Amino acid sequence: MRMTKCDVQWILLFVFAGLLAQPVFASNPAISDASLQDGGVLFGQLVDQQGIPRKAVQVVLRQGQHVVAATKTDSLGRFSISGLRAGVYQIETAQGEKVYRLWSPTTAPPAAQQNILMVTANDVVRGQIDLSTYGPAVRGAIAGGLITGLTYWALDHNDEGS
């Protein structure tokens, strides 16, 4: 397949659009409010998208780069971490993370969650691309990480509109 000047322009457009869009996707995540229970205890539950509890999943609580605590969920997907102080924390699992502002029981706003509920996405989609079907410039951009996701789709569907 020989690439035309128009094909190269479309590829470059997608590459640069992807580079410009990256900071938007890397923006700060939303922060949710949760109330600690007496003794600085945080209660939570981890479920999948169907509401099925995720058992024996590692849950890590971080404050910045510092690991504050780590635990595993029980058979009902529940976890608890005690001895916490109010502040902003990241709760991480292998499937993702969420940021919470934890409040002491007496200062928590009325909308603060008493028990946090984290819903994980456990679906992993994998795929392969045959780089030999593209020209050297495109193969180099793909191998260099400049072309990803939407650009693959656009390259694979470019011939459909012609």
N, C-alpha and C positions, 0 to 999 in steps of 0.2 A: 504494500500500500504506500503510495507516494503522497506526502503531505503537501498541501498547497500553502501559499502565503496566508490565506484566510484561516486555514486550520491552525497555523502557528499563532496567529493573532488571537484566536479564540482560546487557545491553550494558555497563552500569556495572560489574557484577561482573567481567566479562572485562577491562575496561580497568584496574581497580584490581588485579586479580590479575596482569596483565601488568606493571604498574608495580612491584609488589612483587617479582616474580620476576626482574626485570632484574639486580639485583646478584648473584644466584646465577649467572647465565650469564656475568657479567663477572668471576668469581672468577679467582684466579691459576691459570695453566695448570700442568700437571704438569711437573716438571723431570726431564730424563733425564741420565744420566751418560755422558760420552764421554772417551776418552783421546786426548790429543794425541800425535803421533809425535815422534821426535827432531827438534829444530829448531823445535818449536812448530807443527807442521803438522797441520791438521785435514783428514781425507779424508771425503768423503760422496758419496752418490748420491741422485738425485731420480727417482722413478718415479711413474706414475699408479696408480690402484686395480687395474689389471690386471697391474701389474708391468712395464709398458713404460717404458723410459727416457725422460725428458723432456729433450730436447736444446735447447740455446741458451736456457735459462731463466735469468733474472737471479736470483742468490742474494746476499742482503745480510746481513752479520753486524753486529749491533748490540750495544752494551753500554750499557743505558739508552737515552738519546736519541742517543748518539754512534755514528755509522757507523764501524766499525772497518775493514771491508773489503767489497768487492763483486767478484763474479766471475760467469761464466756457465758453465753445464754444458756438457760436451762431447757428442759424438754418442751416448755410452752413459749420459748423465745424470750423469756423475761431475763432481765439483768438488773443489778443494783450496785451502786458504788457509794461508799460512805466516806465521811470525813472531808467533804468538799466545802469550799467557801464560794460565796457569790462571785461571779465573773463570767467572762466569755470563754467557751470551750468548744473544741471540735470533737465530735463523736465519730469515730471511724470504724468501718468494717471493710472486709475485702471487696465488698460490692459498692462502696461509696462512703461519703461522709456528709455530715450536717453540722451546722454551727448553731449553738444554743447560748443564750444569755441566761445563766442560772441566777436565780434570786433566792435570798433567804426567805423562809416562810412568812415572816412578818412584813416584808417589803415588796413581795411579788405583786405585779399588777393583776387585776381580776381575770384578764384573758390568758395569763400564764398557764401552761399545761401542768397538771399535777403529776402525771406520768407521761413520759414521752413515747411516741409511737414512731418507729422508723420503718419505712417500707423500702425493701431492697429490690433491685432489678436483678434477677438471677439468670436472665437470658443472655447468652454470649453468642454473637453472630460472627462467624469466621468466614473468610473467603480468600481466594487466590486470584492473581492476575497474571496472565501470560505476557510478560514484557516483550517477548520477541515479536508481538504483533504491532508494536509501535516503533517509530523511528528512533535514532540515537539520541536526539534532543529530548524527546519525551521520556525515554528510558532513563536518561541521566537525571531529569527533574524528579521522576518518581523515586529513583534510588536515593536521591539527595533529600527526600522528604518534602519537596516543594509542592508536589501534587498529591492530594489526599482526598478521601471521601467523595464530596460532590463532584470534584474534577474527574475522578475515575468514572463516575456515572455519566458525566457529560461526554467523556471520550468514548465510552462504550456505546452511547446512544447518538453520536454525531451523525452516523450514516442514516439513521431512521428518518430524519427530516429532509434528506437530500433526494 
